[in-house]
């Protein structure tokens, strides 16, 4: 479904598409009302985003259009008008990654349109934004050359699972899920690297963000994945996903024999090449 990974940043087009579809399904929009005007504006923005035009300069002409709609419907405390302000905030926060401009708009939405449906979702959005910020800070510390913090858990078979267990081995820590299209697309490369280098000292630790144990077990059996897997059934709220700030998958860390990070998020041939190089240094 997504070309590289599942992450909040890669949901931009889908978020706007969903928002537009909700506008379209909420009833017939009439010329001159806020809903119709927002539909037209969001469609124009979607067209630009699909064409790869996603910078502030690319979208600059559209921000005054949000303000124009709000001014034309000043005094109307409706869901449709509140949605205009919400969509403007989404553009700043999700597309442009500019919280300095987007967050005040959410505050304004809660203040000016407190009884609307968009105002009710703002608190959840703010919590999500804070969670993303915390994840980024954790990921910043997990830089190449840093020691990968260990964990002590159990794998699917109930056996102890930790990085220390593989001391002296080159280890790939792989955050993934059976529902993640890009993860499944990358799996042949991961398995090929394992099959080629396992006997030489290469190990994989899978950390599944699935929520259904039966589905995960069947997938592992069908695909003949021999490496250990961590699973707690909590999806994005997985304990280890939180510990390592993972909010995008596939997310991988390649570790040397001492547990230091050699590389992150390798894909395709780059993974096999990095594993081969790391093994020659053992």
Secondary structure, 3 states (H helix, E strand, C coil): CCCCCEEHHHHHHHHHHHHHHHHHHCCCCCCCCHHHHHHHHHHHHHHHHHCCCCCHHHHHHHHHHHHHHHHHCCCCCCHHHHHHHHHHHHHHHHHCCCHHHHHHHHHHHHHHCCCCHHHHHHHHHHHHHHHHHHHHHHHHHCCCCCECCCCCEECCCCCEECCHHHCCCEEEEEEECCCCHHHHHHHHHHHHHHHHHHHHCEEEEEEECCCCHHHHHHHHHHHCCCCCEECCCCHHHCHHHHHCCCCEECEEEEECCCCEEEEECCCCHHHHHHHHHHHHCC
